[in-house]
Amino acid sequence: MRSWLLLLLAAGLGCAGANARAQVPAAQGPAGPVLGQVIVRLKPGADATRFNRRHRVSQGVVQQAFTADGLTELVTTPVGMTDGDLAALMQLDAASVSIAEPNQQLNLGDLMAGWITAFDGGGPPLLASGPGLIPDQVDYGNTAALADGSGVTVAILDTGISLRHPALQGRVLAGWSFVDNSPNTDDARSGVDSNGNSLPDEAAGHGTAVAGIVASFAPGASLLPVRVMNSDGAATLWSVIHGIRYAVDHGARVLNLSLGTPVPSPMLRHEIRRARAAGAVIVSTAGNSNSSVPRYPAAYPGVLGVAALNPDNSKADFSNYGPAVAVDAPGVDVVSTYWDGSYVAWSGTSFAAPMVTGEAALVLSADRTLSSEGAGTLILSTSHTVDPWNPDYSGQLGGGNAGLIDVYSGVLAAVSGSTPGGGGGGQNGQGQDGQGGQGENGQ
C-alpha cells in the first residue's frame, strides 16, 4: 500500500470560525495543480498492459494499487479527450473494468473566493483561551464511569494530526499520508494555496481539531492519522478511497470523514461498503451550504451523516439538512486542539461529526460484540428528535425519531447489551445513495 505516490491536486475541505478572541493568521504559498485523470479498477485477471495500450494510457499511468478486488490505476487522460469521455469508454470494456470514473475534486463547488464560508460555517479558526467543555446538549453525564473508548482505533481522514499539542500526545498512532506518500502525517502550515484564492493553508489544523474532539469524548481511544488532504484542504477521490482502505486494513473500527462532495462516486461507494462489511462505523459531514442537496459519503447507506446544531438545538445557519442527515450534534463555537499547541474555536459540520465519532468509539468499547450496523442503530435509536426546535426542517434533521445524540444513553444501552430498534434510523440508511437507490448491497 505504501508504494502509492499521490499527486497534490486541488479540492476543498474548508475551515471556519466562531466567537473567540483573535483570528489565526494565514501564511503565503503557491497554487496547486489541476486534474486530468481517471481512476479505473480492473477486474481480477484482467491484462493491465493490454488494457492500457488499448485506451492509449500506457505512458500515462500515474499510480497503481494492487488489492484483492483488482488492480486500481490512476491514469492521465489522453490529449483530445475529456476525463468523462475516457471513463465512459473504459466502462464499456465490461470484460476488464469494474469501475471507471474521473478523479474528481472533493468540494469542487466550494473552490472559490468564499469557499470556507460555504463549507465550514463562517470564517477562519479563532484563538480560544483554553480547552472547551463537552456540550451539555449531548448529555455526556456519567459516561466516563462506563466506557472511555479503550481498545478502539479511530481513523481521522483529514489534514493529519499534530503531535505538538500535549492533549493529544500518547494517543496518536503512526499513520500514513496519501498527500505525499509518506509516513509524515503532521498537521501544520506548508504555504499551499491549492485553489488560488490568495488564502493559503485554510485547512491547517483541521485534522488536529477533529482529533481533539474525538479525544475529549473517548479519551481511551487510539487515533490513527490518515492524511488525505494538504494544509489548504486539497484532496482527491484517489486519496480518499485509498485512505479509507488503509484505515480499515489497519484496524480502525470508526472512520471520521469531515469532508465530502456533491458528486456521487462509484469508487467511494465501493470503499464505504467494504469498510462497513469489515465492521467499521463511518461518520461524515452533511455539509455546510444550508442546502438539502446530498453530499457524499454522508448520503450513502449506512453512513452516519451529521448536521450541526446551535446551543439551543436549532439548526446552525450553515448546516445542510435533508435525506443525507442521520443524526445531529453541536457544531457552533466548538473549541478544540490546534496544530501549534493552542486551542481554537471553529464552527461547522466538520466539528459536529467527531462528536458522533467519539460516541461510536465509546459504544464499541462498551460492547465489543457490536457490529458497525448495531453501533449505528444504537446511536440513532438513543438520539432525540430536534423537530420541536426546527419547525421549518421537520423530518430533515434525522429520520424517524433520530436527532441530537445522547451519549450517556447510547453507552448505557451498549453496556446493558440492549440495542434499541426502530427508534431512529437516519434517512440515509434506507437505501438512498444517489445512484439509483440500490441500497447497501446494490451493485
N, C-alpha and C positions, 0 to 999 in steps of 0.2 A: 504493500500500500504506500509505503513511504517513498516509492520511486516516482510518484506523481509530481509533475512540475507545473505549478499553476501560474498562469499569466495574471498580472494585475489588470482587471477590467472594470469599467465604470458600472456602478449600480447604486442603489440608495438604501441606506438604513435610516439615518437621521437621529438627531438628538434634540432634546427640548428642555425648557426651563420652567421654573416656578418661582415662588416668593422666597428669596433669601437675600443675603446682604450684598454680595458682589458677583459680577459676571466673570466667568473664567475666560481669559483672553485666548485668542487663536494664534496659531503660528502661520508661516507662509510656506508655499510649496508649489510644485508643478502640477499640471493637469495630467490625467491618466489616459491610456489608450482606449480604442473603441473596439466593438465586436465585429466579427465577420466569420463566425464559426458555427458549426453544427455538432451536436452530440449524437452519436449513434451507438446503440447497443446491438451487437451481433449475436445471433443465436449460437449456442454451443456447437462446435464443429464447423462453423462457417469459415471459409477460406478468406481471411482478412486481406491478404496480399492481392488476391484476385478481385475482391470487392472494391478495395481502394483504387485499383487500377481502372476498374470499370467505371467508377464515378469520378475519375480524374482528381483524386485527392492523395495519391501515393506520396507526393512530395510535400503535402500539407498536413501530415499527421502531427499534431502538436503534443498530445499526450495519449497514453493508453493505460487502462486499468483492467487487469485480469481478475475476474470474480467467478464464483460458482455458477452464476446465471448468465455468463457470457462475457466476451470482451467488449469493453466500453471505450470508444475513441472520441477524442476532441479533434476535429479536423477543420482546416481552413477552407472556406467557400471559394471555389474557383472564380476567376475573373469572368464577368459576364453573367453570373448567376446571383440570385438573392439567397439569403440563408433559408428562407421559407421554401423556395423552389427546390433547393438541394435536399432539404429534409423530406419534402413531399416525394421527390423522385426516389430517394433511398427507401422510403416507407413502402413503395410499390414492389421493392425487392423482397417479397414475403419469405422466400426460402432462406434468406440470410439475416434479415433485420427483425428485431423485436420492437424497437422504438427508435425513431429519429426525430429530432426537433432542434430548432435554433438554440444556441447557448444564450438564453435571454438574460437581460439585466434585471435584477430584483429592484422593485420600486421605481421602475423606469419612468412612470408618470410623475414622480416627485422630484426628478432631477432637474430642477430649475432654481432660479434665484431664491425662491421661498420654500425650497423643498423641506427644510427641517420643520417648519410650522405645519406643513402638510402631513408629515409623518409622525412626529412625536410631541405635538401639543402646544408649542407656543414660543419657543426660544431656546437659547443655549443653556448648558448647565450653570447653576448658580451656587456659589460657595455657601456652605452651611457650617454652623459653629461646632457641630459635633454629631454623634450618631443619632439617628432617628429611632423612634419607638415603633413597635408593631402596632398598626392602627387598631383602635378598639372595634372598628366595624367588622373585622374578621373573626371576632370572638375567640382569640387565642387561648384565653382562660388558663387552665391548669395543664395545658398540653405538655409542658416540659416534664411533668411527672409521669407522663405516659409514653412518650417517644421523642427522639431527637434527630432521627434520620440516620442513625448509625447503621453501617452495613450497606448503605445505598449510595451508588455513584450517580451523580447528576452531571450531565454534559451541558455546558454552556456554549452554544454555537453562536459566536459573536465576534467581537474585535480582539478577543483574548482576555486574559486576567492578569492584572498587575500584582506582583508579589511585594510591592513597596508598602502596601497597606498592612499594618500589624493585625487588623481584624481578620485578614484572610490568610495570614501565614500559618503554615501547618495544615491547611485544609485543601490545598490545591495540588492535584496530581500532575505528573508530566503528561503533556498533551501533544498536539500537532497543529501546525499552521499550514492550511491549504492556500494561503496567500503567497507564500514564498517557498513552499515545500521544505519546511524545516521544523525542528523541534522548538523554535522560538515562538512562544505564544504570549509574549509580553504585550500589554495593552498600554501604548503610550503614543505621544505625538511623533509623527515622522515627516511632517511638511508636505503632505499629499493633498492635492486638490483635484480629486478624480472627476468631478463634474464641471470644473472650470468656472465656478461661481465666485471665485476670489475669497472663499471661506474654507481654507484648508483644515483638515483634521476635525471635521464636525462630529465625528463619532468617537474620537479618542476618549477612553474612559467608559464607554457604553457597556462593554462586557464586564468591566470591573464593578460597575453599579448593579448590573443584573446579578452578578455573583454574590455581591454583598447582601442583596435582598434575600436570596435563597439561603445564605448562611445565617441570617438573622432568624429565619423561620425554622430551619433544620440545621442547627449548629453541628450535629454529628455527621452530616453527610459529607462525602468526598466530592470535590468539584473537579470535573475534567474539562480543561480549556480546549476547545476546538475552534481555532481561528479561521473563520470563513470569510472575513471581510477586513479591509485595511482601516487605518485610522480615520479615513474620510467616509467610511461606510460603504466602500466599494466591494461588491460581492457578485458572483455569477451563479447561475444554475449549476454549473460544473462543480464549483467549490462547495455548494450547499449539499448536493446529493452525495458527494463523497465524504463530506463532513458527517452527515447522518450515518452513513455506513461505518465510518471509523468509530463513531461514538458507540454504536451498538456492538461492534466487534470487540470493543474494549470494555464491555461490561456495564455500560450505562443503562440504568433502569428508568431514568427520566431524562428527557431531552427538552431544553428550553430554546425555542427559536423566536427571538424577538425581532423578527424580520418577516418579509412577505412580498408578494407580487399579485397584481390583479389578473395575471395571465395564467390560466390552468396549464399544468405541465405533466405529461405522462411519466416522465422520468422522476419527478418529485413525488408523484402519487405512488409510483412503484416503491420508492425507498421508504415512504411513510408506511405503506402496507407491510413491508419487510420488517421494519423496526417494531411495529405493533405485534407482528407474529412472533417476534423474538422476545416479547414481554416488556417492551418499553412503553412508558406513558409519554405522549407527545403533547407539549404545551406550546401554543403560538399566539401571536397578537392578531386581534381582529382588524387593526389598522386605525389610523388617526386622521381621516379626512372627513369625518362627520357624514358618513355615507353608508348605505346598505349594500354597496357593491362588494361582493365576496372577495376576500384576499386569501391567497394560498401560501402555506399549507393550512391555515386556520380553518378553511372551509371544507377540508377533506374529511370524510367519515372517520369517526373515532378520535380526531384531534380535538383537544380542549382549546377552542378559540376564546380568547379573553378580551372583554370590553373593560373600559376604565370608568370608575365612578368618582364623583366628588365626595367630600366628607359627609354630606347629608344624604347619600345614596342616590342622588340624581346622576344621570349620565353626564360625564365630562363633555364639555362643548366639542372637543376634537374627536371623541371616540366614535368609531364605527358601531353599527348596530345591524340587526337583521339575521339572516339564516346562518351566517358564519359564527355567530356568538353562541357559545355553550354555557359560559359562566362569567362572573364579574369579580373584580377586585378593585380596591382603591388605586387610583393612578394619577393623582394630582398632588404636587408638592411632596413627592416621595424622596426621603433623604436616604442616601446610601454611600458606599465607599467610592472613591475616585482614584484614578490611576496614579496620582502623585502622592498618595498617602493621606489626602484630606477627605472631607465629606462634601457632597453636593446634593442639591435638590433638583429633581427632574420631574417632568410630567409626561405621561404618555402610556399607551397600552404596553409599550416595551417594559414598563416598570410595574404594571399590574400583573402581567403574565408570570414573573418569577415568584409572586406570592402563591399562585396556584401550583407552580412547580415545587415550591417549598412544602406545600401541603401534600402533594403527591409523594415526596420523599418521606414525609412523616408517616403516612398511612402504610406505605410499603415496608417501613421499618417496624411498624406496629404489628403487621400481619405479613410475614414473609411468603405466605402462600397465595397472596393476591395476584391475579393476572393483571395485565395492563387494562383490559376491559373492566375487570372488577374494581380496580382502583379508580378508574374514571367514573364508573357508575356511583361509587361511594361518594366521591367528591360532589358530583352533581346532585345526588339524592339528599345530601345533608346541607346543600346550599338553600338560600331563601330568595324567592322572587322579589324583585325591586319594582315591580309594576306599580304599586301604590305611589311611589315617588316619581314615576315616569309615565304618566297617562298618555303622553304623546308617542311613547315607544312600547306600548303594551305588547307583550309577547315577542319582542325583538331584542331583549337583553337576556336571553336564555329560554330554551323550550320547556314546556310544562311548568313545573314549579321551580326550575333551576334559576339561579341568580347569584347573589352575593355569597361567596364562600363562607363557611362556618368551620374554622379549623378544628376547634375542640370537638365539635360534634362528629366531624369526619374521623378524627383519630380515635375517639371513644368508640365509634362504630367498628373501626378496624380492630381495636383491642378486644372488643367483645365478640369478634368474629361474625358480626351481622352486617351484611351488605344490603342495604335497603334497595328495593326495586320499585321502579315506576314513579318515584317522587320527582325526579328531574328529567334528565335526558335532553341534552342540547340539540338544537335543530340540525347541527352538522353531523349528528350521529345517526340520522335517519336515512342515509344513503345519498344525500345531495353532495356531489363532488364537482359540479361544474362541467362535467364531461359526460353527459347522458344519464346522470343519476344511476350509475350502475351499482352503487353500494360498495361495501367493503371488499367483497370478493369478486367484483366485476373485473373483466379483463379489458 
